[in-house]
């Protein structure tokens, strides 16, 4: 299991949190998603043999948020 913390811009409300948790949490290999709305951070625990960091970033990007 690997853990990363991503800086995400554009999150402002509970809908943003649910959108990111749903998109990233739905990826095969993602075990946990924790969104810190006020800090603009998303912590993800995942299995690197099942999902890549790029796929996680892409899922966030597709929801309309910017990963730094």
Predicted model as a PDB file, atoms N, CA, C, CB and O in Angstrom, pLDDT in the B-factor column:
MODEL        1                                                                  
ATOM      1  N   UNK A   1       0.843  -1.182   0.000  1.00 91.00           N  
ATOM      2  CA  UNK A   1       0.000   0.000   0.000  1.00 91.00           C  
ATOM      3  C   UNK A   1       0.885   1.240   0.000  1.00 91.00           C  
ATOM      4  CB  UNK A   1      -0.958   0.001   1.219  1.00 91.00           C  
ATOM      5  O   UNK A   1       1.889   1.299   0.709  1.00 91.00           O  
ATOM      6  N   UNK A   2       0.506   2.217  -0.793  1.00 96.00           N  
ATOM      7  CA  UNK A   2       1.244   3.472  -0.888  1.00 96.00           C  
ATOM      8  C   UNK A   2       0.278   4.611  -0.580  1.00 96.00           C  
ATOM      9  CB  UNK A   2       1.897   3.648  -2.304  1.00 96.00           C  
ATOM     10  O   UNK A   2      -0.923   4.501  -0.824  1.00 96.00           O  
ATOM     11  N   UNK A   3       0.813   5.704  -0.041  1.00 96.00           N  
ATOM     12  CA  UNK A   3      -0.006   6.864   0.285  1.00 96.00           C  
ATOM     13  C   UNK A   3       0.611   8.114  -0.330  1.00 96.00           C  
ATOM     14  CB  UNK A   3      -0.151   7.024   1.816  1.00 96.00           C  
ATOM     15  O   UNK A   3       1.828   8.300  -0.294  1.00 96.00           O  
ATOM     16  N   UNK A   4      -0.243   8.972  -0.899  1.00 96.00           N  
ATOM     17  CA  UNK A   4       0.218  10.249  -1.448  1.00 96.00           C  
ATOM     18  C   UNK A   4      -0.735  11.348  -1.003  1.00 96.00           C  
ATOM     19  CB  UNK A   4       0.313  10.194  -3.006  1.00 96.00           C  
ATOM     20  O   UNK A   4      -1.904  11.095  -0.712  1.00 96.00           O  
ATOM     21  N   UNK A   5      -0.224  12.562  -0.956  1.00 97.00           N  
ATOM     22  CA  UNK A   5      -1.050  13.737  -0.692  1.00 97.00           C  
ATOM     23  C   UNK A   5      -0.897  14.676  -1.884  1.00 97.00           C  
ATOM     24  CB  UNK A   5      -0.642  14.447   0.660  1.00 97.00           C  
ATOM     25  O   UNK A   5       0.208  15.100  -2.221  1.00 97.00           O  
ATOM     26  N   UNK A   6      -2.016  14.990  -2.508  1.00 97.00           N  
ATOM     27  CA  UNK A   6      -2.010  15.854  -3.689  1.00 97.00           C  
ATOM     28  C   UNK A   6      -2.578  17.219  -3.341  1.00 97.00           C  
ATOM     29  CB  UNK A   6      -2.813  15.218  -4.838  1.00 97.00           C  
ATOM     30  O   UNK A   6      -3.531  17.320  -2.567  1.00 97.00           O  
ATOM     31  N   UNK A   7      -1.996  18.272  -3.910  1.00 97.00           N  
ATOM     32  CA  UNK A   7      -2.552  19.623  -3.802  1.00 97.00           C  
ATOM     33  C   UNK A   7      -3.553  19.781  -4.933  1.00 97.00           C  
ATOM     34  CB  UNK A   7      -1.427  20.735  -3.866  1.00 97.00           C  
ATOM     35  O   UNK A   7      -3.215  19.609  -6.104  1.00 97.00           O  
ATOM     36  N   UNK A   8      -4.798  20.112  -4.571  1.00 97.00           N  
ATOM     37  CA  UNK A   8      -5.863  20.224  -5.564  1.00 97.00           C  
ATOM     38  C   UNK A   8      -6.504  21.611  -5.475  1.00 97.00           C  
ATOM     39  CB  UNK A   8      -6.929  19.113  -5.357  1.00 97.00           C  
ATOM     40  O   UNK A   8      -6.926  22.043  -4.403  1.00 97.00           O  
ATOM     41  N   UNK A   9      -6.569  22.290  -6.601  1.00 95.00           N  
ATOM     42  CA  UNK A   9      -7.177  23.629  -6.662  1.00 95.00           C  
ATOM     43  C   UNK A   9      -8.596  23.524  -7.207  1.00 95.00           C  
ATOM     44  CB  UNK A   9      -6.325  24.588  -7.547  1.00 95.00           C  
ATOM     45  O   UNK A   9      -8.900  22.665  -8.035  1.00 95.00           O  
ATOM     46  N   UNK A  10      -9.463  24.422  -6.721  1.00 93.00           N  
ATOM     47  CA  UNK A  10     -10.816  24.500  -7.245  1.00 93.00           C  
ATOM     48  C   UNK A  10     -11.877  23.879  -6.357  1.00 93.00           C  
ATOM     49  CB  UNK A  10     -10.861  23.856  -8.561  1.00 93.00           C  
ATOM     50  O   UNK A  10     -13.063  23.964  -6.673  1.00 93.00           O  
ATOM     51  N   UNK A  11     -11.481  23.254  -5.248  1.00 93.00           N  
ATOM     52  CA  UNK A  11     -12.455  22.658  -4.342  1.00 93.00           C  
ATOM     53  C   UNK A  11     -13.000  23.751  -3.416  1.00 93.00           C  
ATOM     54  CB  UNK A  11     -11.816  21.490  -3.519  1.00 93.00           C  
ATOM     55  O   UNK A  11     -12.236  24.525  -2.840  1.00 93.00           O  
ATOM     56  N   UNK A  12     -14.338  23.805  -3.280  1.00 92.00           N  
ATOM     57  CA  UNK A  12     -14.904  24.868  -2.456  1.00 92.00           C  
ATOM     58  C   UNK A  12     -16.070  24.438  -1.573  1.00 92.00           C  
ATOM     59  CB  UNK A  12     -15.349  25.973  -3.328  1.00 92.00           C  
ATOM     60  O   UNK A  12     -16.509  25.210  -0.721  1.00 92.00           O  
ATOM     61  N   UNK A  13     -16.584  23.213  -1.762  1.00 92.00           N  
ATOM     62  CA  UNK A  13     -17.784  22.838  -1.006  1.00 92.00           C  
ATOM     63  C   UNK A  13     -17.885  21.323  -0.864  1.00 92.00           C  
ATOM     64  CB  UNK A  13     -19.048  23.390  -1.690  1.00 92.00           C  
ATOM     65  O   UNK A  13     -17.037  20.570  -1.343  1.00 92.00           O  
ATOM     66  N   UNK A  14     -18.938  20.909  -0.197  1.00 91.00           N  
ATOM     67  CA  UNK A  14     -19.178  19.483   0.013  1.00 91.00           C  
ATOM     68  C   UNK A  14     -19.368  18.718  -1.283  1.00 91.00           C  
ATOM     69  CB  UNK A  14     -20.381  19.292   0.885  1.00 91.00           C  
ATOM     70  O   UNK A  14     -18.981  17.553  -1.381  1.00 91.00           O  
ATOM     71  N   UNK A  15     -19.962  19.363  -2.277  1.00 92.00           N  
ATOM     72  CA  UNK A  15     -20.127  18.699  -3.571  1.00 92.00           C  
ATOM     73  C   UNK A  15     -18.762  18.353  -4.166  1.00 92.00           C  
ATOM     74  CB  UNK A  15     -20.929  19.596  -4.546  1.00 92.00           C  
ATOM     75  O   UNK A  15     -18.581  17.276  -4.734  1.00 92.00           O  
ATOM     76  N   UNK A  16     -17.805  19.272  -4.033  1.00 92.00           N  
ATOM     77  CA  UNK A  16     -16.445  19.041  -4.541  1.00 92.00           C  
ATOM     78  C   UNK A  16     -15.828  17.815  -3.866  1.00 92.00           C  
ATOM     79  CB  UNK A  16     -15.553  20.290  -4.307  1.00 92.00           C  
ATOM     80  O   UNK A  16     -15.219  16.965  -4.515  1.00 92.00           O  
ATOM     81  N   UNK A  17     -16.003  17.752  -2.554  1.00 94.00           N  
ATOM     82  CA  UNK A  17     -15.464  16.623  -1.783  1.00 94.00           C  
ATOM     83  C   UNK A  17     -16.070  15.318  -2.279  1.00 94.00           C  
ATOM     84  CB  UNK A  17     -15.744  16.804  -0.269  1.00 94.00           C  
ATOM     85  O   UNK A  17     -15.349  14.353  -2.533  1.00 94.00           O  
ATOM     86  N   UNK A  18     -17.387  15.285  -2.417  1.00 95.00           N  
ATOM     87  CA  UNK A  18     -18.065  14.051  -2.859  1.00 95.00           C  
ATOM     88  C   UNK A  18     -17.662  13.667  -4.285  1.00 95.00           C  
ATOM     89  CB  UNK A  18     -19.595  14.224  -2.781  1.00 95.00           C  
ATOM     90  O   UNK A  18     -17.507  12.485  -4.591  1.00 95.00           O  
ATOM     91  N   UNK A  19     -17.493  14.668  -5.156  1.00 95.00           N  
ATOM     92  CA  UNK A  19     -17.106  14.383  -6.546  1.00 95.00           C  
ATOM     93  C   UNK A  19     -15.730  13.724  -6.588  1.00 95.00           C  
ATOM     94  CB  UNK A  19     -17.104  15.682  -7.394  1.00 95.00           C  
ATOM     95  O   UNK A  19     -15.537  12.731  -7.291  1.00 95.00           O  
ATOM     96  N   UNK A  20     -14.783  14.266  -5.847  1.00 96.00           N  
ATOM     97  CA  UNK A  20     -13.426  13.711  -5.841  1.00 96.00           C  
ATOM     98  C   UNK A  20     -13.394  12.352  -5.160  1.00 96.00           C  
ATOM     99  CB  UNK A  20     -12.457  14.668  -5.141  1.00 96.00           C  
ATOM    100  O   UNK A  20     -12.775  11.415  -5.664  1.00 96.00           O  
ATOM    101  N   UNK A  21     -14.069  12.241  -4.000  1.00 96.00           N  
ATOM    102  CA  UNK A  21     -14.088  10.946  -3.312  1.00 96.00           C  
ATOM    103  C   UNK A  21     -14.715   9.867  -4.193  1.00 96.00           C  
ATOM    104  CB  UNK A  21     -14.858  11.054  -1.984  1.00 96.00           C  
ATOM    105  O   UNK A  21     -14.249   8.728  -4.207  1.00 96.00           O  
ATOM    106  N   UNK A  22     -15.765  10.222  -4.923  1.00 96.00           N  
ATOM    107  CA  UNK A  22     -16.426   9.249  -5.799  1.00 96.00           C  
ATOM    108  C   UNK A  22     -15.558   8.850  -6.976  1.00 96.00           C  
ATOM    109  CB  UNK A  22     -17.734   9.807  -6.305  1.00 96.00           C  
ATOM    110  O   UNK A  22     -15.455   7.670  -7.310  1.00 96.00           O  
ATOM    111  N   UNK A  23     -14.933   9.839  -7.604  1.00 96.00           N  
ATOM    112  CA  UNK A  23     -14.120   9.558  -8.791  1.00 96.00           C  
ATOM    113  C   UNK A  23     -12.867   8.768  -8.434  1.00 96.00           C  
ATOM    114  CB  UNK A  23     -13.730  10.862  -9.487  1.00 96.00           C  
ATOM    115  O   UNK A  23     -12.556   7.768  -9.081  1.00 96.00           O  
ATOM    116  N   UNK A  24     -12.155   9.211  -7.414  1.00 97.00           N  
ATOM    117  CA  UNK A  24     -10.899   8.538  -7.037  1.00 97.00           C  
ATOM    118  C   UNK A  24     -11.201   7.226  -6.313  1.00 97.00           C  
ATOM    119  CB  UNK A  24     -10.027   9.460  -6.136  1.00 97.00           C  
ATOM    120  O   UNK A  24     -10.549   6.210  -6.556  1.00 97.00           O  
ATOM    121  N   UNK A  25     -12.184   7.256  -5.432  1.00 96.00           N  
ATOM    122  CA  UNK A  25     -12.541   6.045  -4.688  1.00 96.00           C  
ATOM    123  C   UNK A  25     -13.053   4.928  -5.577  1.00 96.00           C  
ATOM    124  CB  UNK A  25     -13.580   6.368  -3.657  1.00 96.00           C  
ATOM    125  O   UNK A  25     -12.988   3.757  -5.203  1.00 96.00           O  
ATOM    126  N   UNK A  26     -13.562   5.277  -6.754  1.00 96.00           N  
ATOM    127  CA  UNK A  26     -14.066   4.273  -7.682  1.00 96.00           C  
ATOM    128  C   UNK A  26     -12.995   3.579  -8.505  1.00 96.00           C  
ATOM    129  CB  UNK A  26     -15.039   4.898  -8.595  1.00 96.00           C  
ATOM    130  O   UNK A  26     -13.271   2.605  -9.205  1.00 96.00           O  
ATOM    131  N   UNK A  27     -11.769   4.085  -8.416  1.00 97.00           N  
ATOM    132  CA  UNK A  27     -10.681   3.461  -9.171  1.00 97.00           C  
ATOM    133  C   UNK A  27     -10.267   2.143  -8.529  1.00 97.00           C  
ATOM    134  CB  UNK A  27      -9.472   4.409  -9.261  1.00 97.00           C  
ATOM    135  O   UNK A  27     -10.174   2.043  -7.306  1.00 97.00           O  
ATOM    136  N   UNK A  28     -10.022   1.137  -9.356  1.00 97.00           N  
ATOM    137  CA  UNK A  28      -9.551  -0.148  -8.860  1.00 97.00           C  
ATOM    138  C   UNK A  28      -8.176   0.029  -8.223  1.00 97.00           C  
ATOM    139  CB  UNK A  28      -9.499  -1.198 -10.001  1.00 97.00           C  
ATOM    140  O   UNK A  28      -7.264   0.564  -8.853  1.00 97.00           O  
ATOM    141  N   UNK A  29      -8.025  -0.416  -6.980  1.00 97.00           N  
ATOM    142  CA  UNK A  29      -6.742  -0.311  -6.300  1.00 97.00           C  
ATOM    143  C   UNK A  29      -6.682   0.813  -5.279  1.00 97.00           C  
ATOM    144  CB  UNK A  29      -5.662  -0.120  -7.303  1.00 97.00           C  
ATOM    145  O   UNK A  29      -5.744   0.879  -4.484  1.00 97.00           O  
ATOM    146  N   UNK A  30      -7.678   1.703  -5.291  1.00 98.00           N  
ATOM    147  CA  UNK A  30      -7.704   2.784  -4.300  1.00 98.00           C  
ATOM    148  C   UNK A  30      -8.419   2.278  -3.049  1.00 98.00           C  
ATOM    149  CB  UNK A  30      -8.412   4.067  -4.872  1.00 98.00           C  
ATOM    150  O   UNK A  30      -9.562   1.824  -3.113  1.00 98.00           O  
ATOM    151  N   UNK A  31      -7.726   2.363  -1.912  1.00 96.00           N  
ATOM    152  CA  UNK A  31      -8.275   1.879  -0.652  1.00 96.00           C  
ATOM    153  C   UNK A  31      -8.967   2.975   0.154  1.00 96.00           C  
ATOM    154  CB  UNK A  31      -7.181   1.262   0.173  1.00 96.00           C  
ATOM    155  O   UNK A  31      -9.985   2.725   0.800  1.00 96.00           O  
ATOM    156  N   UNK A  32      -8.411   4.201   0.117  1.00 97.00           N  
ATOM    157  CA  UNK A  32      -8.942   5.271   0.957  1.00 97.00           C  
ATOM    158  C   UNK A  32      -8.705   6.615   0.282  1.00 97.00           C  
ATOM    159  CB  UNK A  32      -8.292   5.246   2.363  1.00 97.00           C  
ATOM    160  O   UNK A  32      -7.655   6.846  -0.316  1.00 97.00           O  
ATOM    161  N   UNK A  33      -9.699   7.502   0.385  1.00 97.00           N  
ATOM    162  CA  UNK A  33      -9.573   8.874  -0.113  1.00 97.00           C  
ATOM    163  C   UNK A  33     -10.030   9.804   1.007  1.00 97.00           C  
ATOM    164  CB  UNK A  33     -10.420   9.101  -1.435  1.00 97.00           C  
ATOM    165  O   UNK A  33     -11.133   9.660   1.534  1.00 97.00           O  
ATOM    166  N   UNK A  34      -9.173  10.756   1.366  1.00 97.00           N  
ATOM    167  CA  UNK A  34      -9.528  11.734   2.397  1.00 97.00           C  
ATOM    168  C   UNK A  34      -9.277  13.131   1.834  1.00 97.00           C  
ATOM    169  CB  UNK A  34      -8.706  11.500   3.719  1.00 97.00           C  
ATOM    170  O   UNK A  34      -8.146  13.489   1.505  1.00 97.00           O  
ATOM    171  N   UNK A  35     -10.356  13.915   1.730  1.00 96.00           N  
ATOM    172  CA  UNK A  35     -10.257  15.269   1.194  1.00 96.00           C  
ATOM    173  C   UNK A  35     -10.241  16.269   2.347  1.00 96.00           C  
ATOM    174  CB  UNK A  35     -11.431  15.569   0.221  1.00 96.00           C  
ATOM    175  O   UNK A  35     -11.147  16.284   3.180  1.00 96.00           O  
ATOM    176  N   UNK A  36      -9.203  17.102   2.386  1.00 95.00           N  
ATOM    177  CA  UNK A  36      -9.119  18.204   3.351  1.00 95.00           C  
ATOM    178  C   UNK A  36      -9.467  19.467   2.581  1.00 95.00           C  
ATOM    179  CB  UNK A  36      -7.679  18.305   4.031  1.00 95.00           C  
ATOM    180  O   UNK A  36      -8.595  20.102   1.988  1.00 95.00           O  
ATOM    181  N   UNK A  37     -10.742  19.830   2.592  1.00 92.00           N  
ATOM    182  CA  UNK A  37     -11.264  20.904   1.760  1.00 92.00           C  
ATOM    183  C   UNK A  37     -10.553  22.232   2.004  1.00 92.00           C  
ATOM    184  CB  UNK A  37     -12.741  21.067   2.004  1.00 92.00           C  
ATOM    185  O   UNK A  37     -10.096  22.869   1.055  1.00 92.00           O  
ATOM    186  N   UNK A  38     -10.453  22.653   3.255  1.00 92.00           N  
ATOM    187  CA  UNK A  38      -9.873  23.962   3.565  1.00 92.00           C  
ATOM    188  C   UNK A  38      -8.388  24.047   3.235  1.00 92.00           C  
ATOM    189  CB  UNK A  38     -10.079  24.279   5.023  1.00 92.00           C  
ATOM    190  O   UNK A  38      -7.887  25.122   2.904  1.00 92.00           O  
ATOM    191  N   UNK A  39      -7.676  22.915   3.325  1.00 94.00           N  
ATOM    192  CA  UNK A  39      -6.244  22.893   3.007  1.00 94.00           C  
ATOM    193  C   UNK A  39      -5.994  22.679   1.519  1.00 94.00           C  
ATOM    194  CB  UNK A  39      -5.546  21.803   3.805  1.00 94.00           C  
ATOM    195  O   UNK A  39      -4.884  22.902   1.035  1.00 94.00           O  
ATOM    196  N   UNK A  40      -7.026  22.247   0.792  1.00 95.00           N  
ATOM    197  CA  UNK A  40      -6.855  21.967  -0.632  1.00 95.00           C  
ATOM    198  C   UNK A  40      -6.009  20.740  -0.885  1.00 95.00           C  
ATOM    199  CB  UNK A  40      -6.238  23.150  -1.320  1.00 95.00           C  
ATOM    200  O   UNK A  40      -5.232  20.694  -1.839  1.00 95.00           O  
ATOM    201  N   UNK A  41      -6.162  19.733  -0.018  1.00 97.00           N  
ATOM    202  CA  UNK A  41      -5.345  18.520  -0.134  1.00 97.00           C  
ATOM    203  C   UNK A  41      -6.238  17.286  -0.254  1.00 97.00           C  
ATOM    204  CB  UNK A  41      -4.399  18.381   1.082  1.00 97.00           C  
ATOM    205  O   UNK A  41      -7.335  17.226   0.301  1.00 97.00           O  
ATOM    206  N   UNK A  42      -5.726  16.308  -0.997  1.00 97.00           N  
ATOM    207  CA  UNK A  42      -6.407  15.024  -1.134  1.00 97.00           C  
ATOM    208  C   UNK A  42      -5.383  13.940  -0.833  1.00 97.00           C  
ATOM    209  CB  UNK A  42      -7.036  14.843  -2.572  1.00 97.00           C  
ATOM    210  O   UNK A  42      -4.368  13.819  -1.519  1.00 97.00           O  
ATOM    211  N   UNK A  43      -5.663  13.148   0.208  1.00 97.00           N  
ATOM    212  CA  UNK A  43      -4.785  12.030   0.566  1.00 97.00           C  
ATOM    213  C   UNK A  43      -5.392  10.753   0.015  1.00 97.00           C  
ATOM    214  CB  UNK A  43      -4.584  11.930   2.115  1.00 97.00           C  
ATOM    215  O   UNK A  43      -6.583  10.488   0.183  1.00 97.00           O  
ATOM    216  N   UNK A  44      -4.554   9.969  -0.644  1.00 98.00           N  
ATOM    217  CA  UNK A  44      -5.024   8.737  -1.271  1.00 98.00           C  
ATOM    218  C   UNK A  44      -4.122   7.581  -0.852  1.00 98.00           C  
ATOM    219  CB  UNK A  44      -5.055   8.877  -2.819  1.00 98.00           C  
ATOM    220  O   UNK A  44      -2.898   7.667  -0.950  1.00 98.00           O  
ATOM    221  N   UNK A  45      -4.744   6.494  -0.381  1.00 98.00           N  
ATOM    222  CA  UNK A  45      -4.015   5.243  -0.127  1.00 98.00           C  
ATOM    223  C   UNK A  45      -4.397   4.299  -1.246  1.00 98.00           C  
ATOM    224  CB  UNK A  45      -4.352   4.625   1.302  1.00 98.00           C  
ATOM    225  O   UNK A  45      -5.579   4.102  -1.527  1.00 98.00           O  
ATOM    226  N   UNK A  46      -3.390   3.712  -1.890  1.00 97.00           N  
ATOM    227  CA  UNK A  46      -3.657   2.889  -3.066  1.00 97.00           C  
ATOM    228  C   UNK A  46      -2.605   1.796  -3.233  1.00 97.00           C  
ATOM    229  CB  UNK A  46      -3.708   3.760  -4.319  1.00 97.00           C  
ATOM    230  O   UNK A  46      -1.531   1.840  -2.632  1.00 97.00           O  
ATOM    231  N   UNK A  47      -2.946   0.818  -4.064  1.00 97.00           N  
ATOM    232  CA  UNK A  47      -2.016  -0.256  -4.430  1.00 97.00           C  
ATOM    233  C   UNK A  47      -1.368   0.132  -5.751  1.00 97.00           C  
ATOM    234  CB  UNK A  47      -2.747  -1.653  -4.541  1.00 97.00           C  
ATOM    235  O   UNK A  47      -2.040   0.145  -6.782  1.00 97.00           O  
ATOM    236  N   UNK A  48      -0.059   0.453  -5.742  1.00 95.00           N  
ATOM    237  CA  UNK A  48       0.597   0.904  -6.971  1.00 95.00           C  
ATOM    238  C   UNK A  48       0.645  -0.149  -8.075  1.00 95.00           C  
ATOM    239  CB  UNK A  48       1.987   1.342  -6.656  1.00 95.00           C  
ATOM    240  O   UNK A  48       0.889   0.192  -9.233  1.00 95.00           O  
ATOM    241  N   UNK A  49       0.420  -1.408  -7.749  1.00 96.00           N  
ATOM    242  CA  UNK A  49       0.394  -2.436  -8.788  1.00 96.00           C  
ATOM    243  C   UNK A  49      -0.964  -2.491  -9.501  1.00 96.00           C  
ATOM    244  CB  UNK A  49       0.720  -3.803  -8.179  1.00 96.00           C  
ATOM    245  O   UNK A  49      -1.105  -3.180 -10.511  1.00 96.00           O  
ATOM    246  N   UNK A  50      -1.971  -1.761  -8.975  1.00 97.00           N  
ATOM    247  CA  UNK A  50      -3.302  -1.750  -9.591  1.00 97.00           C  
ATOM    248  C   UNK A  50      -3.671  -0.409 -10.213  1.00 97.00           C  
ATOM    249  CB  UNK A  50      -4.336  -2.121  -8.568  1.00 97.00           C  
ATOM    250  O   UNK A  50      -4.416  -0.361 -11.192  1.00 97.00           O  
ATOM    251  N   UNK A  51      -3.153   0.680  -9.647  1.00 97.00           N  
ATOM    252  CA  UNK A  51      -3.502   2.014 -10.145  1.00 97.00           C  
ATOM    253  C   UNK A  51      -2.280   2.923 -10.013  1.00 97.00           C  
ATOM    254  CB  UNK A  51      -4.727   2.609  -9.365  1.00 97.00           C  
ATOM    255  O   UNK A  51      -1.520   2.820  -9.050  1.00 97.00           O  
ATOM    256  N   UNK A  52      -2.099   3.816 -10.996  1.00 96.00           N  
ATOM    257  CA  UNK A  52      -0.945   4.714 -10.961  1.00 96.00           C  
ATOM    258  C   UNK A  52      -1.340   6.084 -10.408  1.00 96.00           C  
ATOM    259  CB  UNK A  52      -0.338   4.864 -12.367  1.00 96.00           C  
ATOM    260  O   UNK A  52      -2.518   6.437 -10.362  1.00 96.00           O  
ATOM    261  N   UNK A  53      -0.338   6.836  -9.994  1.00 96.00           N  
ATOM    262  CA  UNK A  53      -0.573   8.202  -9.538  1.00 96.00           C  
ATOM    263  C   UNK A  53      -1.168   9.018 -10.677  1.00 96.00           C  
ATOM    264  CB  UNK A  53       0.738   8.850  -9.024  1.00 96.00           C  
ATOM    265  O   UNK A  53      -2.038   9.858 -10.444  1.00 96.00           O  
ATOM    266  N   UNK A  54      -0.716   8.787 -11.897  1.00 96.00           N  
ATOM    267  CA  UNK A  54      -1.252   9.506 -13.056  1.00 96.00           C  
ATOM    268  C   UNK A  54      -2.742   9.237 -13.245  1.00 96.00           C  
ATOM    269  CB  UNK A  54      -0.491   9.114 -14.320  1.00 96.00           C  
ATOM    270  O   UNK A  54      -3.494  10.150 -13.582  1.00 96.00           O  
ATOM    271  N   UNK A  55      -3.173   8.007 -13.034  1.00 97.00           N  
ATOM    272  CA  UNK A  55      -4.596   7.681 -13.166  1.00 97.00           C  
ATOM    273  C   UNK A  55      -5.412   8.395 -12.086  1.00 97.00           C  
ATOM    274  CB  UNK A  55      -4.813   6.152 -13.078  1.00 97.00           C  
ATOM    275  O   UNK A  55      -6.530   8.844 -12.340  1.00 97.00           O  
ATOM    276  N   UNK A  56      -4.854   8.495 -10.894  1.00 97.00           N  
ATOM    277  CA  UNK A  56      -5.530   9.197  -9.803  1.00 97.00           C  
ATOM    278  C   UNK A  56      -5.661  10.677 -10.145  1.00 97.00           C  
ATOM    279  CB  UNK A  56      -4.761   9.014  -8.468  1.00 97.00           C  
ATOM    280  O   UNK A  56      -6.731  11.265  -9.988  1.00 97.00           O  
ATOM    281  N   UNK A  57      -4.569  11.274 -10.612  1.00 97.00           N  
ATOM    282  CA  UNK A  57      -4.589  12.695 -10.999  1.00 97.00           C  
ATOM    283  C   UNK A  57      -5.581  12.932 -12.135  1.00 97.00           C  
ATOM    284  CB  UNK A  57      -3.177  13.164 -11.423  1.00 97.00           C  
ATOM    285  O   UNK A  57      -6.289  13.939 -12.148  1.00 97.00           O  
ATOM    286  N   UNK A  58      -5.627  12.007 -13.082  1.00 96.00           N  
ATOM    287  CA  UNK A  58      -6.532  12.118 -14.226  1.00 96.00           C  
ATOM    288  C   UNK A  58      -7.993  12.092 -13.770  1.00 96.00           C  
ATOM    289  CB  UNK A  58      -6.268  10.982 -15.230  1.00 96.00           C  
ATOM    290  O   UNK A  58      -8.822  12.841 -14.288  1.00 96.00           O  
ATOM    291  N   UNK A  59      -8.305  11.228 -12.801  1.00 97.00           N  
ATOM    292  CA  UNK A  59      -9.675  11.140 -12.293  1.00 97.00           C  
ATOM    293  C   UNK A  59     -10.099  12.457 -11.645  1.00 97.00           C  
ATOM    294  CB  UNK A  59      -9.802   9.988 -11.282  1.00 97.00           C  
ATOM    295  O   UNK A  59     -11.241  12.886 -11.802  1.00 97.00           O  
ATOM    296  N   UNK A  60      -9.184  13.096 -10.921  1.00 96.00           N  
ATOM    297  CA  UNK A  60      -9.476  14.392 -10.291  1.00 96.00           C  
ATOM    298  C   UNK A  60      -9.643  15.459 -11.368  1.00 96.00           C  
ATOM    299  CB  UNK A  60      -8.348  14.797  -9.295  1.00 96.00           C  
ATOM    300  O   UNK A  60     -10.557  16.281 -11.304  1.00 96.00           O  
ATOM    301  N   UNK A  61      -8.761  15.438 -12.347  1.00 96.00           N  
ATOM    302  CA  UNK A  61      -8.803  16.398 -13.452  1.00 96.00           C  
ATOM    303  C   UNK A  61     -10.119  16.293 -14.226  1.00 96.00           C  
ATOM    304  CB  UNK A  61      -7.614  16.171 -14.399  1.00 96.00           C  
ATOM    305  O   UNK A  61     -10.702  17.307 -14.610  1.00 96.00           O  
ATOM    306  N   UNK A  62     -10.575  15.072 -14.450  1.00 95.00           N  
ATOM    307  CA  UNK A  62     -11.814  14.847 -15.196  1.00 95.00           C  
ATOM    308  C   UNK A  62     -13.039  15.385 -14.452  1.00 95.00           C  
ATOM    309  CB  UNK A  62     -11.991  13.359 -15.473  1.00 95.00           C  
ATOM    310  O   UNK A  62     -14.068  15.667 -15.065  1.00 95.00           O  
ATOM    311  N   UNK A  63     -12.921  15.523 -13.136  1.00 94.00           N  
ATOM    312  CA  UNK A  63     -14.018  16.100 -12.346  1.00 94.00           C  
ATOM    313  C   UNK A  63     -13.983  17.631 -12.380  1.00 94.00           C  
ATOM    314  CB  UNK A  63     -13.945  15.606 -10.889  1.00 94.00           C  
ATOM    315  O   UNK A  63     -14.886  18.283 -11.855  1.00 94.00           O  
ATOM    316  N   UNK A  64     -12.943  18.208 -12.997  1.00 94.00           N  
ATOM    317  CA  UNK A  64     -12.887  19.653 -13.162  1.00 94.00           C  
ATOM    318  C   UNK A  64     -12.006  20.374 -12.164  1.00 94.00           C  
ATOM    319  CB  UNK A  64     -14.241  20.200 -13.076  1.00 94.00           C  
ATOM    320  O   UNK A  64     -12.107  21.591 -12.010  1.00 94.00           O  
ATOM    321  N   UNK A  65     -11.131  19.626 -11.474  1.00 95.00           N  
ATOM    322  CA  UNK A  65     -10.232  20.225 -10.480  1.00 95.00           C  
ATOM    323  C   UNK A  65      -8.792  20.123 -10.962  1.00 95.00           C  
ATOM    324  CB  UNK A  65     -10.391  19.533  -9.099  1.00 95.00           C  
ATOM    325  O   UNK A  65      -8.445  19.228 -11.733  1.00 95.00           O  
ATOM    326  N   UNK A  66      -7.973  21.034 -10.508  1.00 94.00           N  
ATOM    327  CA  UNK A  66      -6.581  21.107 -10.957  1.00 94.00           C  
ATOM    328  C   UNK A  66      -5.660  20.502  -9.906  1.00 94.00           C  
ATOM    329  CB  UNK A  66      -6.174  22.568 -11.251  1.00 94.00           C  
ATOM    330  O   UNK A  66      -5.646  20.932  -8.752  1.00 94.00           O  
ATOM    331  N   UNK A  67      -4.892  19.501 -10.322  1.00 95.00           N  
ATOM    332  CA  UNK A  67      -3.908  18.872  -9.441  1.00 95.00           C  
ATOM    333  C   UNK A  67      -2.560  19.551  -9.676  1.00 95.00           C  
ATOM    334  CB  UNK A  67      -3.815  17.320  -9.698  1.00 95.00           C  
ATOM    335  O   UNK A  67      -2.101  19.649 -10.814  1.00 95.00           O  
ATOM    336  N   UNK A  68      -1.937  20.011  -8.616  1.00 90.00           N  
ATOM    337  CA  UNK A  68      -0.644  20.697  -8.747  1.00 90.00           C  
ATOM    338  C   UNK A  68       0.491  19.709  -8.646  1.00 90.00           C  
ATOM    339  CB  UNK A  68      -0.488  21.785  -7.679  1.00 90.00           C  
ATOM    340  O   UNK A  68       1.656  20.096  -8.733  1.00 90.00           O  
TER     341      UNK A  68                                                      
ENDMDL                                                                          
END                                                                             
